[in-house]
Amino acid sequence: MRPLSPEVQQTQLVDASDLIPDLQLEVAPPPSTLVLARSVPARPRAQAAAPPQNEASTKTDVPRIAPQLSAEETSAAQQQTSQSIGIAERNIGASKGKTLNAAQQDLASKVRSFMAEAREAARTGDWIRARNAAKKAEGLSQELVGSL
């Protein structure tokens, strides 16, 4: 025995427009992006005063507070600065042409930065700062050479 399939009844085709109701979407417009909600009142804006013409043309230097060194101390600081920069340059030169890892590249960058700072300080006559920056460059360059 075989199961009987239900009989398919023929129905009369109905117009498709009768089955689908007319739907219209009513969407509200999006909120404006320019609307800002403030929890505090806006700060008042003060107009910047224009500098006088004679002061605008001259550059004001920031005063530096540096201890006064005797001639001997200045000479010793100059000598130590140049010696430390020389050692740092020699050590950086030893790393040229070699493949450096990230830590070594960071050290080399710091050495160059301290050498530039030392030269700038020496140019302005701040020999204590120049000596300190040169010593830092020397120490880091020695660390770099030791890691090669």
MODELLER restraints for C-alpha pairs under 7 A, 6 or more apart:
rsr = mdl.restraints
at = mdl.atoms
rsr.add(forms.Gaussian(group=physical.xy_distance, feature=features.Distance(at['CA:74:A'], at['CA:127:A']), mean=6.67, stdev=0.5))
rsr.add(forms.Gaussian(group=physical.xy_distance, feature=features.Distance(at['CA:77:A'], at['CA:127:A']), mean=5.82, stdev=0.5))
rsr.add(forms.Gaussian(group=physical.xy_distance, feature=features.Distance(at['CA:77:A'], at['CA:128:A']), mean=6.65, stdev=0.5))
rsr.add(forms.Gaussian(group=physical.xy_distance, feature=features.Distance(at['CA:77:A'], at['CA:131:A']), mean=5.95, stdev=0.5))
rsr.add(forms.Gaussian(group=physical.xy_distance, feature=features.Distance(at['CA:78:A'], at['CA:127:A']), mean=6.42, stdev=0.5))
rsr.add(forms.Gaussian(group=physical.xy_distance, feature=features.Distance(at['CA:80:A'], at['CA:131:A']), mean=6.38, stdev=0.5))
rsr.add(forms.Gaussian(group=physical.xy_distance, feature=features.Distance(at['CA:81:A'], at['CA:130:A']), mean=6.29, stdev=0.5))
rsr.add(forms.Gaussian(group=physical.xy_distance, feature=features.Distance(at['CA:81:A'], at['CA:131:A']), mean=4.56, stdev=0.5))
rsr.add(forms.Gaussian(group=physical.xy_distance, feature=features.Distance(at['CA:81:A'], at['CA:134:A']), mean=5.59, stdev=0.5))
rsr.add(forms.Gaussian(group=physical.xy_distance, feature=features.Distance(at['CA:84:A'], at['CA:134:A']), mean=5.37, stdev=0.5))
rsr.add(forms.Gaussian(group=physical.xy_distance, feature=features.Distance(at['CA:84:A'], at['CA:135:A']), mean=5.74, stdev=0.5))
rsr.add(forms.Gaussian(group=physical.xy_distance, feature=features.Distance(at['CA:84:A'], at['CA:138:A']), mean=5.46, stdev=0.5))
rsr.add(forms.Gaussian(group=physical.xy_distance, feature=features.Distance(at['CA:85:A'], at['CA:115:A']), mean=6.39, stdev=0.5))
rsr.add(forms.Gaussian(group=physical.xy_distance, feature=features.Distance(at['CA:85:A'], at['CA:134:A']), mean=5.47, stdev=0.5))
rsr.add(forms.Gaussian(group=physical.xy_distance, feature=features.Distance(at['CA:85:A'], at['CA:138:A']), mean=6.65, stdev=0.5))
rsr.add(forms.Gaussian(group=physical.xy_distance, feature=features.Distance(at['CA:87:A'], at['CA:138:A']), mean=6.13, stdev=0.5))
rsr.add(forms.Gaussian(group=physical.xy_distance, feature=features.Distance(at['CA:88:A'], at['CA:137:A']), mean=5.93, stdev=0.5))
rsr.add(forms.Gaussian(group=physical.xy_distance, feature=features.Distance(at['CA:88:A'], at['CA:138:A']), mean=4.59, stdev=0.5))
rsr.add(forms.Gaussian(group=physical.xy_distance, feature=features.Distance(at['CA:88:A'], at['CA:141:A']), mean=5.40, stdev=0.5))
rsr.add(forms.Gaussian(group=physical.xy_distance, feature=features.Distance(at['CA:91:A'], at['CA:141:A']), mean=5.63, stdev=0.5))
rsr.add(forms.Gaussian(group=physical.xy_distance, feature=features.Distance(at['CA:91:A'], at['CA:142:A']), mean=6.62, stdev=0.5))
rsr.add(forms.Gaussian(group=physical.xy_distance, feature=features.Distance(at['CA:91:A'], at['CA:145:A']), mean=6.20, stdev=0.5))
rsr.add(forms.Gaussian(group=physical.xy_distance, feature=features.Distance(at['CA:92:A'], at['CA:108:A']), mean=6.81, stdev=0.5))
rsr.add(forms.Gaussian(group=physical.xy_distance, feature=features.Distance(at['CA:92:A'], at['CA:141:A']), mean=6.37, stdev=0.5))
rsr.add(forms.Gaussian(group=physical.xy_distance, feature=features.Distance(at['CA:104:A'], at['CA:144:A']), mean=6.20, stdev=0.5))
rsr.add(forms.Gaussian(group=physical.xy_distance, feature=features.Distance(at['CA:107:A'], at['CA:140:A']), mean=6.49, stdev=0.5))
rsr.add(forms.Gaussian(group=physical.xy_distance, feature=features.Distance(at['CA:107:A'], at['CA:144:A']), mean=6.30, stdev=0.5))
rsr.add(forms.Gaussian(group=physical.xy_distance, feature=features.Distance(at['CA:111:A'], at['CA:137:A']), mean=4.57, stdev=0.5))
rsr.add(forms.Gaussian(group=physical.xy_distance, feature=features.Distance(at['CA:111:A'], at['CA:140:A']), mean=6.07, stdev=0.5))
rsr.add(forms.Gaussian(group=physical.xy_distance, feature=features.Distance(at['CA:111:A'], at['CA:141:A']), mean=6.07, stdev=0.5))
rsr.add(forms.Gaussian(group=physical.xy_distance, feature=features.Distance(at['CA:114:A'], at['CA:133:A']), mean=5.24, stdev=0.5))
rsr.add(forms.Gaussian(group=physical.xy_distance, feature=features.Distance(at['CA:114:A'], at['CA:134:A']), mean=6.36, stdev=0.5))
rsr.add(forms.Gaussian(group=physical.xy_distance, feature=features.Distance(at['CA:114:A'], at['CA:136:A']), mean=6.69, stdev=0.5))
rsr.add(forms.Gaussian(group=physical.xy_distance, feature=features.Distance(at['CA:114:A'], at['CA:137:A']), mean=5.20, stdev=0.5))
rsr.add(forms.Gaussian(group=physical.xy_distance, feature=features.Distance(at['CA:115:A'], at['CA:133:A']), mean=6.71, stdev=0.5))
rsr.add(forms.Gaussian(group=physical.xy_distance, feature=features.Distance(at['CA:115:A'], at['CA:134:A']), mean=5.83, stdev=0.5))
rsr.add(forms.Gaussian(group=physical.xy_distance, feature=features.Distance(at['CA:115:A'], at['CA:137:A']), mean=5.90, stdev=0.5))
rsr.add(forms.Gaussian(group=physical.xy_distance, feature=features.Distance(at['CA:117:A'], at['CA:133:A']), mean=6.34, stdev=0.5))
rsr.add(forms.Gaussian(group=physical.xy_distance, feature=features.Distance(at['CA:118:A'], at['CA:129:A']), mean=6.91, stdev=0.5))
rsr.add(forms.Gaussian(group=physical.xy_distance, feature=features.Distance(at['CA:118:A'], at['CA:130:A']), mean=4.04, stdev=0.5))
rsr.add(forms.Gaussian(group=physical.xy_distance, feature=features.Distance(at['CA:118:A'], at['CA:131:A']), mean=6.71, stdev=0.5))
rsr.add(forms.Gaussian(group=physical.xy_distance, feature=features.Distance(at['CA:118:A'], at['CA:133:A']), mean=5.04, stdev=0.5))
rsr.add(forms.Gaussian(group=physical.xy_distance, feature=features.Distance(at['CA:118:A'], at['CA:134:A']), mean=5.41, stdev=0.5))
rsr.add(forms.Gaussian(group=physical.xy_distance, feature=features.Distance(at['CA:119:A'], at['CA:130:A']), mean=6.63, stdev=0.5))
rsr.add(forms.Gaussian(group=physical.xy_distance, feature=features.Distance(at['CA:121:A'], at['CA:127:A']), mean=6.59, stdev=0.5))
rsr.add(forms.Gaussian(group=physical.xy_distance, feature=features.Distance(at['CA:121:A'], at['CA:129:A']), mean=6.12, stdev=0.5))
rsr.add(forms.Gaussian(group=physical.xy_distance, feature=features.Distance(at['CA:121:A'], at['CA:130:A']), mean=4.88, stdev=0.5))
rsr.add(forms.Gaussian(group=physical.xy_distance, feature=features.Distance(at['CA:122:A'], at['CA:130:A']), mean=5.38, stdev=0.5))
